[in-house]
Amino acid sequence: MSWASIKMTQQEAMGTSTDFVDAFEKLFIAAKKPRDAALFCSRELGPDDAFFLSPGAQKIATSLLALRPATKCKAPSKKDVILLAGHDDGIALLR
């Protein structure tokens, strides 16, 4: 399964809205914190800010993905993203 990229809203990119991350964290906890589920975001702020969901994160966040358009993508590079939520082992899934 591919990774998924979801473009951030302006409020999310500015850090004034954490609704998406909060919703993901609730789903992550309800799913018993799977090791392959992690949510990342772009390290640098800019017009292409995005959330990145690991394949495991997509499995538990289907309700979120139904609300926001996602684009399939390759695993992002470790140097380009920050772990926002999910299992710390998710870092090992990055390029």
C-alpha positions as CSV (number, residue, x, y, z in Angstrom):
1,M,0.0,0.0,0.0
2,S,1.2,3.5,-0.8
3,W,1.5,6.4,1.6
4,A,-1.1,9.1,1.4
5,S,-0.6,12.9,1.3
6,I,-3.3,15.3,2.4
7,K,-2.8,19.1,1.7
8,M,-3.1,21.1,4.9
9,T,-5.6,23.9,5.3
10,Q,-4.2,27.4,5.9
11,Q,-5.2,27.1,9.6
12,E,-3.4,23.8,9.9
13,A,-0.3,25.1,8.2
14,M,-0.3,28.1,10.6
15,G,-0.7,25.9,13.6
16,T,-4.1,27.4,14.6
17,S,-6.1,24.2,14.0
18,T,-5.2,20.8,15.3
19,D,-8.6,19.1,14.5
20,F,-7.1,16.6,12.0
21,V,-4.2,15.6,14.3
22,D,-6.6,15.3,17.3
23,A,-9.0,13.1,15.4
24,F,-6.2,10.9,14.2
25,E,-4.8,10.5,17.7
26,K,-8.2,9.3,18.9
27,L,-8.4,6.7,16.1
28,F,-4.8,5.6,16.8
29,I,-5.6,5.1,20.5
30,A,-8.8,3.3,19.8
31,A,-6.9,1.0,17.4
32,K,-4.5,0.0,20.3
33,K,-1.6,2.1,18.9
34,P,-0.5,0.0,16.0
35,R,3.3,0.1,15.3
36,D,2.9,0.8,11.6
37,A,0.5,3.8,12.1
38,A,2.1,7.3,12.0
39,L,1.1,10.7,10.9
40,F,3.7,13.2,9.7
41,C,3.7,16.7,8.4
42,S,6.0,18.8,6.2
43,R,9.1,20.1,8.1
44,E,9.2,23.4,6.2
45,L,6.2,25.7,6.1
46,G,5.1,26.7,2.6
47,P,2.4,26.4,0.0
48,D,2.7,22.7,-0.3
49,D,2.4,21.8,3.4
50,A,0.9,18.4,3.8
51,F,0.1,15.6,6.2
52,F,1.6,12.2,5.3
53,L,-0.1,9.0,6.5
54,S,1.8,5.7,6.6
55,P,-0.1,2.7,5.1
56,G,-0.9,1.6,8.7
57,A,-2.3,5.0,9.5
58,Q,-4.6,4.9,6.5
59,K,-6.1,1.6,7.7
60,I,-7.2,3.1,11.0
61,A,-8.1,6.6,9.6
62,T,-10.5,5.6,6.8
63,S,-13.2,7.9,8.3
64,L,-10.8,10.9,8.1
65,L,-9.7,10.0,4.6
66,A,-13.4,10.0,3.5
67,L,-13.5,13.7,4.5
68,R,-10.3,14.9,3.0
69,P,-8.9,14.3,-0.5
70,A,-5.7,12.3,-0.4
71,T,-3.1,11.6,-3.0
72,K,-1.0,8.4,-3.1
73,C,2.7,9.1,-2.7
74,K,6.0,7.4,-1.8
75,A,7.2,7.4,1.7
76,P,8.6,10.8,2.5
77,S,12.2,11.4,3.4
78,K,13.1,11.6,7.1
79,K,14.7,15.0,6.6
80,D,11.5,16.4,5.1
81,V,8.9,15.5,7.7
82,I,8.1,15.6,11.5
83,L,6.2,13.0,13.4
84,L,2.9,14.5,14.6
85,A,1.1,11.5,16.0
86,G,1.2,7.7,16.0
87,H,3.8,5.2,16.9
88,D,7.5,6.3,17.2
89,D,8.4,3.2,15.2
90,G,6.7,4.9,12.2
91,I,10.0,6.8,11.7
92,A,11.6,3.6,10.5
93,L,9.0,3.5,7.6
94,L,10.4,6.7,6.1
95,R,13.0,6.9,3.3
